[in-house]
Amino acid sequence: MVGQRLSASHRLLRQAFILPFGFGPGGDKMRPMRVSEIASDPLLSPVILGPSKLIASSAALRWRGVLMEKHACDPGERQEGNALDRSVLVMVCSPTWRRECNGKLKRETLGTLTILPKGLLPAMRSAQTADLLYCAFNEAFVKEVADELEGRLAPPHDKRGDLRDRAISEILNLLVAEVQSGGASGRLYVDSLALALTIRFLFLGERQTTRSCRTAMIPQHHLFRVQEFIESRLEADLTLQELASEVGYSRSHFLRMFHATTGMTPHRYVLKRRVERARQQLEQVEQSIPEVAFRCGFSSQAHLTLAFRKEFGITPAEYRRQL
């Protein structure tokens, strides 16, 4: 499952950076948390429609930029007067969902997106049980991303529904899977997805015209510097900001330029280097496989096993037996 998510994320990160204005392509499961447990950021409780059960939340992982919660909502109302202090994106995760707003009954289907902007929320009633995914965007993070787009910022969002964006839907699903894994893939993976998601969100619902634009390559001396930095901290939970800062680029530019230069995302590159280092260390029989996983930056032996099998077609234990 982790390997499948990683492959999907690399494809999505390429798709997500095909933007307006000529941007080129660039463990164990957590138990469900109750809303009362999310003391660090109780933002999403005003959004919820009627009685609900919290299926997953990213609050305990303390992601920078986005907070995600998936709820199983029963029929019920949200009274008028609740307010948001930042924008929230809602995605329908059930085959169908019927809701009532301003006396009108609407039917939405799997993957339908709704933007809830900062401010007062309208009264609304859920007419049936449905799974809904809520993604709240930190305003400071959104501003940072917008600044990295060099002024190419879409107008502020009003409330809008019946929107669809396949890349956004798939990124949201990958982030939910990462929550359910307990954050197994690390911060670099989440940073890259959150950045791509935020850029897509900024232009969601806008008329998008794309034109061909070749992404610049990273100069070789900068690339070598990043590669040396990665090798020196391969066991650490690297972030996209750390890699971009090493050569003085914004995260958005670095992600696009790194992919244009190497043919892979930074996370994919780091994962390949970790797997290769693990292969070398497996030849040292005094180290156990869990020790190798820890020394090479994997969250667990299971995470190493999945990545190793994907890269070499066999498990670490099988590789060691062949030595």
C-alpha positions, 0 to 999 in steps of 0.5 A, a space after each residue: 500500500 505504501 509503495 502504491 501511494 508513493 507511485 501515485 504521489 510522484 505522478 500527481 506531483 507532476 500533474 499538479 504543477 501544470 498550472 495557469 500562466 505557463 507553469 511547467 511540470 515540476 506503521 501502524 494505522 492511527 486510531 480514530 480521534 474524537 473532536 474533543 481530543 484535537 486540542 491543538 486546533 479545534 478549527 473544523 468542529 464548526 464545519 461539521 453537519 449534524 452528528 458525526 464520527 471522526 474517522 481520521 485526523 492529521 492534527 496529531 501529526 502536526 502537518 504544516 500548512 493543512 489540517 485534514 479531518 474525515 468524518 462520517 456524518 449522519 443526517 442533521 443540521 449546522 445552525 447559522 452563525 458558525 464561523 471559519 478563521 481560514 478556508 476549508 475545502 470539502 470533498 464528498 467521499 461517499 457515492 452520493 450525498 444529499 444536502 439542503 441549503 437555503 431551502 434547496 435540496 442538492 445531490 452531490 457525488 463522489 469527489 465533488 468539491 466545495 470551497 468554504 471561505 473564511 467567515 460566517 458559514 451558512 445554515 445547512 442540513 445533511 439529508 443522509 449519512 455520508 463520509 466527508 473530507 475537510 481540508 483546512 488551509 493555514 493562511 500564512 502557508 497559503 500566502 507563502 505559496 502565493 508569494 512563490 508564484 511570483 504574483 500569479 495569484 487567483 482572486 480570493 475564493 467565494 463559497 463555491 460548490 459542484 467543483 471537480 479537480 481530479 488531481 486535488 481529489 487524488 492528493 486528498 486521498 493520498 494525504 488521508 492514507 498518510 494519516 492512517 499510516 501514522 505518517 510513515 512516509 515522512 515530512 518530505 512526502 507530505 510537504 510536497 503533496 501539501 504544496 501541490 494541493 495548495 497551488 491547485 486550490 488557489 486556482 480551483 474553479 478559475 478558468 485555467 489556460 495553460 501554455 507551454 513553458 519549459 522548466 529551468 534546470 538546476 545548475 549542476 553545482 546546486 544539484 551536487 550541493 543538494 545531493 551532498 546535503 541529502 546524503 549527509 542527512 539521509 536518516 533524518 526526516 527531511 523537509 522540502 523547505 530544508 532542501 530548497 533553502 540549501 540552494 536558495 530557491 522557493 519550494 515551488 521552484 525547487 520542486 519543479 526544477 528538481 523534477 526537470 533535472 532528475 526526472 523524479 520528485 525530491 521525495 522519490 530521489 531521497 527514497 531511492 537513496 535510502 533504499 540503496 544505502 539500506 542495500 549496502 548496510 544489509 551486507 553487514 551482518 552485524 546489523 539487524 534489519 530494524 537497525 538498518 531501517 532506522 539508520 536509513 531513515 525509514 519509519 519502520 522495518 515494514 516501511 523499508 520492506 515495502 520500498 525495498 521490494 518495490 525497488 529490487 523485487 525482493 524483501 531485505 530478508 530475502 536479499 540478505 539470505 542471497 549474500 
